[in-house]
Amino acid sequence: MKILVCVKEVIDPEVPVNSIDIDQKNWKFSPKQGVSTVLNGFDENAVEAALRIKEQIPETEISVLSIGSDFSMDVIKKPLSMGCQNLYLVKDDELNQSDPFVTSTVLSNAINKIGDFDLILCGRHASDWDNAQVPVGIAELLNIECITLAKGIDVQDNEIVIDRVIPGGSETVKSITPLLVTVSNEYGEPRYPNLRGIMAAGKIQPTTYTLSDLGLSKDDLKSKNEIVDIFIPEKKSNCEFIEGEDEYDIGRNLAMKLRENNLI
């Protein structure tokens, strides 16, 4: 079985909001100096899903694909240190936007360039924009089935059984390959790279493409979405301290205040 996992390098979602600037010219988030980037957490779940399939079917080959204008090799090579075999990068200065249609177009062209895959895995969405549109866009452009929000994947003969998350429970569906599946965090914690994996990843050189290698030009990257505004919400709070002679008096005054405001 041949599996491809699409991954994305993102600003660490754990950093405070004041560590991020907004590029008003290009409508994108920019980390301040010293702020780290990480592999999108949901994409790590997708990598873990691929590795568990490889444990079930040892001859499985796992490739990783990412696009961008720049990469941190320590970040983007993490799937290799976890156990994946191949890394493909589409690197071009024009790939500095966040339009889901553009991203889907570039990824689908890259997949056609690399070759056929039985299974394509993606994270349920990226932690920076939360669009969740790219995986279904890839499936549409490749004309293959798409199953979302997987929390379990089992390969049975010629079928793939997916246990997927739905509101209030889960459902089990079956499909045949080729197939694209988005993996949710309910799948389970991704494994940590070990020293042997990190050393092996350092020896693997990625295969890098430009847009021209994929037969794409700047005209093919016209955004379908229009961003009207991006802003960090202002946090406003009005805190009032209730005073009193003792705890009983403070509690009484609080109750009276709440009653005055029709809250109780």
C-alpha positions, 0 to 999 in steps of 0.5 A: 500500500502507498500512503501520502500524508499532507502536512503543514508547518504552522505558528505554534498555537500555544504561543500568546496572541501578542507574539503574532503580528498581522501582515495587513498587506498580504493578509496573513499572520506573521510570528515575531522574532523568536516565535517557533513554528511546529507541525500542525497537530492534526497532521501529526494525527494523520502521520500516526494513522499512516504509521499504524497502518504500516504496522498492520501492513509492513510493506506499506510505503509512506510519503509526506507532502508539504507546500510553502515559501519556506520551511524549517527542516527540523519541523518539516522532517518530523514525520520522517523521524516518526517513521515515514520514508519519503518527503516531497516539498513544493517550495516557491515564493508565490506560496505565501498565501492561505487561499484553500483553493490555491493550496488544494490546486498545488497539492493535487498537482503535486500528487499527480506529479509524484504518482498514484497513491492508495490512501491520502491522509490529512489532518482535519484542519490546520490550527492557523486558519481552521478552514478544513477546506483543503482536504475536500478540495484535493479530493474533488480535484483528484476525483476520489472519495473523501471521508472526514473526521476519522478516529479509527482506520482499519485496512481489511482486504480491499476495503478500508473501514473508517470509524468517524466522529459525528455529533453525539457519537460515531459511525463506521463507513467502508470505502475502497481505494483510492481514498482521501481521509481526514484524521481527527485528534480522537485518533490518539496521541501521535508517537514521539520520534526516537533517537534512531528515527531522528538520525535516520531523518537527517540522512533523508533529502527531500524531493523539492519542486517549484510551481513550474515543475508542476506546470503551474504559473502565477495566473493559476494561483488566483484566490477564490476567497476575498479576505475583508479583514483580519484582526485580533479581538480586543479583550475588554473586562470590567471587574468590580470588587465587592467589599464588606466588613466580613465574609458574610457581609461581602456575600450579602452585598454580592447577592444584592448587587446581582439582584440589582442587575436582575441576574438572580 
